[in-house]
Amino acid sequence: MEILKFITAGSVDDGKSTLIGRLLYDSESILADQLEALQRSNRKNDDGTIDLAILTDGLKAEREQGITIDVAYKYFQTDKRKFIIADAPGHIQYTRNMVTGASNSNLAIILIDARKGVIEQTIRHSFLVSLLGLPQVVVCVNKMDMVGYNEATFNQIVADYQALAAKVNLTNVTFIPVSALKGDNIVNRSENMGWYSGKSLLDHLETVELTVDDTASHARMPVQWVVRPQTEELHDYRGYAGKVVSGSFKVNDQITVLPSGFSSTVTKIELLDKEFEEATAGMSVTVHLQDDIDISRGDVLVSSKGQPQVSQLVEADLCWMDTRALDTSHTYFIQHNSKLTRCRIQEVLYKFNINTLEKTYDEDFKLNDIGCIIIKTADPLAFDLYQNNKANGGAILIDSRTNVTVGALMFRAIAD
């Protein structure tokens, strides 16, 4: 069964947690003990109904303040598909949490309060969704019950958001008018909005097309472990274990090992105690090669027909996630799939003013800042451009003093 991973984003009090709670409640995806706890709760809405946001408010501070602080993950399934939901915070200071939640998502749900329309946080979240390359966006215009289910209000927000989408290069956008509080168009079609002829949110999530990069030329498998048992019965056994992050490998495929550049042929693909003719994206396998090549953890097996870039000087977009500002004089670690090496930020090219979408030329990179940098690594990286292959086009920065993850990187070009 297919798995759809999606993130919800919106401003504070736009109703993200309530929407997810309604989605779980109305699709009957709540366990008996959760339902019991929900009914015992003393958190009520103004109309006396149970506050469904309780289902996603996992931290004590979230329950006390009625806000989302950390990314809350929820899992449910229907007859058609499995789902992993990332409920991201709406506060500006938690932008880094949204980046974390969106990095592995297939789709973003952006909530807009029907009373407020497109606001500053809408721009911020839409820009981040575009930057992180999410292929599908659903704009849920929430709280339609508070504007009398007015069609003109919905149409105006759609027009305003379409203008924003054009600015940030979002192309695949679906608009759904909803009321998370009342349940309109969440799981079931709303009787209060007869003018809307589209699908309910759940129906859309169940049927939206998932894009999987199974292109053979994009075959990439970072080596996690060189398997050499060296036992009497497996004296000559040599396999390379890792996860295929994109594309696919088949027996007899010609592959190249990067960054060394040596080539060989796939002779066998193993998964546990079974052999397969093909390994596709998402599979963790052990690959055997025809030639004995010096391969170690961090090297990448790629298709010889479509090779990534190899360089020590990379231009990348950076989302800064640490309270300590970026220090261009400091040496950081960069983790690119299984490759870990030291690096320096050679130059800050610019930052984005997320509210105006303009570039600013300020080297002072602080928490939640986003911009473009040139990074120099101690060892060569075998990477794709993020816009061409997300799975091999991103990395994280780690502070070598504290081992804290301080930044998320999206590779854009080989730097001059």
N, C-alpha and C positions, 0 to 999 in steps of 0.2 A: 504494500500500500504506500502511495506517495506521501511524503511529508512536506507540508508548507510551513516555512518559518516566517513569521511576520512580526513587525514592531508597531506599537501604537505611539504616536507623538502628538503633542498639542500643548497649548498654554495651560497654566494652572487653572483648575476648576472648569476645564472644558469637558470633563466627564470621561476621561480615558479609563480609569479603574471601574467606573460604573458600566461603561460599554462592555468591557471584558467580563465583568460579573454577570451582566445580562446575557451575553453570548453563552457563557457556561451554564447559567441557570435555565434559560429557555431551551437550550439544546440538550438538557437533562444530562449534563456532564459533571455534576457535582456528586461527590461521594456522600453516603448516608451521614457520616460523622460531621462532614462540612455543613450539610444541610441543617443538622441539629444545632451546631454552633451558631449558624446564621440566624436561626429562629430564636435562639436564646439571647442574641445580641441586643443591646439597648440602643444601638445606633439606628435611628430612623430618619426617613426623609420627611419633608414638610407635610406631605399628605398622609403620613403614618405608615407607609410601606417600608419594608426592610431595605437598608442601605446596602446594595449589592457590591459596592466598592470594597467592603470588608474582605471579600474573597481574594483580593490581590494586595491588600495592605499587609505585608508580612512583617515589617519592622514595627517595634513598639512606638517609635517616634512618628511613624506614618499613621498609625491608628489614632494616636493622640491628636495629631495636627490635621488629619484628613488630607494629607498630601502624599505624593510618591517621591521617595528619596533615592532609592536604589532601583536597578532594573529588576523587576519581578517576572520570573518565568513561570508560565502555566502550560499544562499539556492537556489536550483533549482530542477526541476523534469522533468522526461520524462514519456512516457506512461508506462514504466516498473517499475520505482522506484523513490523515493524521495532521495535527497542528501543534506547533510550538509558538507560544505568544511571548513576546518581550514587551512588558509594560514599562516605557521609559519615562523618566521625570520630565516635568514641564518647566521647572525653574531654570533660569539662565545659568546658575552656578553648577548645574548638573549636566551641562552639555556633554561632558566627557562620558557620562553614563549612557547617553543616547548613542554616541559613536560606538561604544562597546556593544550595545544591543543590536544596532543596525548592521554591524560588520558581517554577521552571518545570516542575515535575513534575505528572503526572496521578495518580500513585499512590505510596503509601509502603509499604515493607516494614519492619515493626518486628520486630526479632529479640529473643526472650526466651530466656535460658538455662533449660532445663527443670529444672536443679538449683537455680536461684536464684529463679525466678518473677518477678513484677512488682516491680521495684526503683526506686530514685530516678531513674535515667536513663530508665527506661521512661516514668515520669510526665513528665519533661522533654521527651522526644521526642514523646510523644503530644500534649502541650499545644502544641508548636510546629506539629505537623501540623495540628491544629485551627485554630490561629491563622492559618496560611497557607492554609487553605481547601482542602486536598487532598480531592478527592471520594471516593477509594477508599483503604482501608487493608487490608493483609494482615499479620496477626500470625503470624509463623513461630516456633513453639516449637521451638527448635533443641536439638541434643545429646540427642535422644530415646534414642539408643543408650546414653547414660551413665546413664539411669534405667530401663534394661531395657525400653524402648518401652512404658512403663506408661500405660495409658489413664486411670487415675484422676489421675495427675500432670498430664496434659494437660487434663483436664476442670476441675481445680482452677484452673489458670492461666487457662483460658478464663473461668471465673466471676469471678476476680479482675480480669481485664482488662475484662470487660463493665461492672463497677462503675466502673472508671476511665474508660472510654469515655463513660459516662453523665455523669460529672462534667465532662468537657472537650468534650462535644457532638460526639462522633464517632459517626456512625450507620451508615455502610456499612462494616462490619468483617467480614473473612473470616479464619478460623483454620485453619492447616495445621500438623500435627506433622511435623517434618523432622529429618534428620541430614545436615548439609552435608558432614561428614567422610566418611560412608559412602555418601551419595547417595540416601538414603531420601526419597521424595516431592519431589525437586527437579525432575528431568526425568521420571523414571519412577515409577510408583506403587510403594510399598514393600510387600514381602512380609512384613516384620516387624511391620506394624501393620494386620492384617486387620480390626480394629475400626473403622478410619477409612474412610469411604465417599466422601469428597470427592475433588476433583481434585488432581493434583500442582501444584507451584508454576508450572511452565512452562505447563501446560495452562490454569491460571487466568489467567496473564498474556496468553495468546494469545486468550482468549475474553472477558475482562472488558470491559464496555461503556465506551466512551470518550464523554464528554459534550463536545460542541462547541457553543459559543454562536453559533448562526447566526440568532438572533432579529433581525428587521429593525429593531425599535425600539432594539436595542442597537448599531446601526451606529456605529462610531467609527473615524476615520482621522486620526491626528495628522499634520500636514503636515511632511514632512522637507525638501522643496525645491520652490520655485516654478520651473517649467520655462518659460523665456523665451529660446529660441534667438536670436531677432531676426536671423535670416538672411534673405536675399532671398526664398527659397522658403518660409520659415516666419515671415514677417513678423508675422502676427497670432496666432501660436501661444501659448497660455497654458494650462498644465496644472499640476496640483497632485499632486506625487508623495509617496507614503507607503505605509505598511503598514496594512492593515485589521486592527486588533487584536481586534475583536469584531463580531458581527453581519454584515450584508451590505448592499451598495449595489447598486442596479439603475439602469439608464438610465431617466430620467424620474422618479426618486425626488426628493421634496422634501427638501432638506438645510438645515441651519443651521450657520453658521460661528461658533464660539465662541473667545474670549469676546465678540466684537463683537456677535453676535446677528443678523447679516445672513443673509437666506435666499436660496436660488436652487434651480435644478433641474439634476440630472446630465444632461448631453447625450451624454457619451462616456466609456467606460472603456477604457484601453489597458494592455497588458502587452507590452513589447518592441515588435514591429511588428504585433501583433494587437489586434483590438478584441473586447471581451467585453460581453455583456448584463448580467453580474452579477460583482461582486467579493466574495468571502467571506473570513472570518477567516483570516489567515495569508498572504493574497496581497499582494504589493507591486505597486502599480499607479499609473497616472497618471489622475487624474479631471479631466474638463473640465466647466465650469459654464456655464449660460446667461448669467449676468450677470458683468460685470467688477467683482469685489469686491476690496477691499484685504485680501489674505491673505498671511501670512508664516509662516516656520518657527515651529513651536510652537503655531500655531492648530490647532483640531480640527474636522474635518467630522463632523457627527452627523446622525442621522435627525431630521427636524423633529417626528416623532410620538413620540419618546422621548428627551428631552434630559437630559444629566447635570446635576449641580450646578455652579454657578459661584460661587466665593467666594475671598476672600483670608484667611479665618480658618477653619481646619480642625482637627477633632479626629481624632487618628490614633494607632494602636498603633505603637510604635517598638521595633525590635530594635537595640541599640547595638553597633557592631562595631569600635570603635577603642580602643586602649590608653589614649588621652587621654580623660578624662571629658567628658561633655557640659557645655557652657558656655552658660548661658542669656543671657549678656551678649554672646556672639559672634554674628556674622552668618554663616550658612551658605548654600550653594547647595542648591536642591532641583531634582532632575531628574525630571520627570513626563513619560514618553514623550519626545517631542522638545522639550518646553518646559523651559527652564532659566531660573530666576530666583532672586533672593536671598530669604532668609527668616530669621526669628528664632523661637526656641522661647519662646513667650510664657508658658507655664506647664507644669509637670510635674504632672499630675493624680494619678497613682499609679504604682507599680511592682508587678509580680507576683512573689511568692515561688513559683517554679516547683515547688519540692518539696512545698509545702502547697497550692498553687493559691489562696492568699489574697492580697489586695491590701495593700501597705504604702505608707505615705505619707512617702516619703523622696525628696528632690529630687536626691540624689547618684546620677547615672546613669553607670555604668561598663561596661567590656567585658562583653558577653553579657547585660547587663540588658535586661529587656523590660517595657514599661509603656505608659501612655497619656499623650499630651501634647496641648497646643494649639499650633498653629504658625501664624504670620502671614507671608504671602508678599508680596513687593513688587508682583507682578502677579497678577491673578485666575487661578485654575486651573479648568479645566473637567474635573471628575472624577466618577466614580461611587463609590458606597459599595463597599468591597472585597467585602463579602458578596454584593452583587448582580452585580458585574462585575469580576472580578479584574484583567482586562487593562487596565482604565482606572481601577483603584482603588488602585494602588500607586505608590510613588516611592522614590527614594533620596536621602539627605542626603550632601552633599559638603563637606568642610572647605575653605573658601575660601583658607586659608593654604597648604595642602599639596596640594590636589586629590585627597585620599584619600577614598574612600567610607567614611563613618563610621556610617551607619544605614540601615535598611530601614523603610519606612513603609507602613502599611495604613490607608487613609482610612475612618473610621467614621461621621462626621457633620459637618455644618456647625456650627462652634462658636458659642455665643451671644456 
